[in-house]
Amino acid sequence: MSASQQQFAKKSNQKRRKNNPNELFVGNLSYFCGEQNLYDLFSNIIAMRDTAQGQDPSLLMNYVSAVRIIYSEGQPQRSLMFGFVTLNNLNDAQYAVGQLQNKMFMGRKLK
């Protein structure tokens, strides 16, 4: 990601977090990461937490309310290596950040 793309993403994330603290910036994605990949990653990490706490995750299936990856204009199948995930509550968002920050996903370390 170029310096200007990183700066745009940082500013965009700051604006978004003021409006919705449950919306997370996810950076350093694989070029080929799709929205379903991110949805599954975040849903599964929260479901595993709930299962470990003795809750039935099938009763709380909608952990993620929105996923958006920013794609290249010239190559629409290739991401610009960042996106946004909106979780349904702040506790889930904070937990996901703690669990996924700097973790490997699709061959890249998440930021």
N, C-alpha and C positions, 0 to 999 in steps of 0.2 A: 504494500500500500504506500502510495506516495505521501510526502509530508503534508501536502494540501488536503489529501483525503483523510489523513489522520486528524488534522486540525478541524476539518468539517465534522468528522464523526464525534470528536470530543465536544465541540460546541453544541452539536445536535443532541448529544447525550445529556449535557448539562441542562439544556432547555427542557427536554423531555422529563427528566427526573424531577424538575420543579413542578411540572404538571401532573405527573403520575410516577410516584416512587416505585411502583411495581414493575415499571418498564426498565429492562436492563439492556445496556449496550453489550454486545458480544463481539469481540474483535479477534483477529488473527485466525479467521475461519479458513478452511480449505477452499480453493477456488470452486470446487465441485460440491460443496455443502449445500443441501437443499433445505427448504423450510421444514419438510417432514423430518429430516435428520435432527434439526434443532428441537422441534416439538417433542420428538421421542426422547431425546437426551434429557431435557428439562422435566418432562412428565415422569420419566423413569426414576430420576434422582429423588424427586419428592415422594413418589410411590414407595420407593425403598425405605425412606425415612419413616413413613407412616406405618409400613409393615413392621419395621423394627420396634416401633412404639406400640404395637399390638392393635393398630387400627386396620380396618378392612379398606384397602385402597380402591376397591371397586365401588365403594359408596361415595368416594370423593374423586371421581375420574377426571374432572375438568380442572386440572391444576393450571394449565396454560390457556390464556384467553386469546393470545395473538402472537404470531411469529412473522417477522418480515426481514428478508435478506435483501441487501442492496446489490443489484446486479450491474455488470458492465453494459453500457449502451451498445458498444460495438459487438460484444459477444454475450447475448442474453442468457446463455447457459453457464456463464462464468461469473461468480460473485466477486465483489470488490473486497472480499475478505472481512466484511463486518455485517452485522444485522442487529435486530432488536427482538427481545422476547418479553412479553407481558405476562406476568403471573397473576393469579387471582387475589393474592393477598401479600402484604409486606413480609410476613414471617416466611412464606415460601420463597420470596425473592431473596431475602437475606440468607436463607439456608442455601439456596442454589449458588449464590455468589461464593459462599464459604466452601462449598464442596467442589466447585468447578473452576475456580480461579487458578490459572497456571496448570491445569490438567490437560493431558493429551486427548485430542478428539480428531479423528480422521487425519492423523499424522501431523497435527499442529497443536501447539500449546495455546489454550484459550486465554484471552486477556479480558 
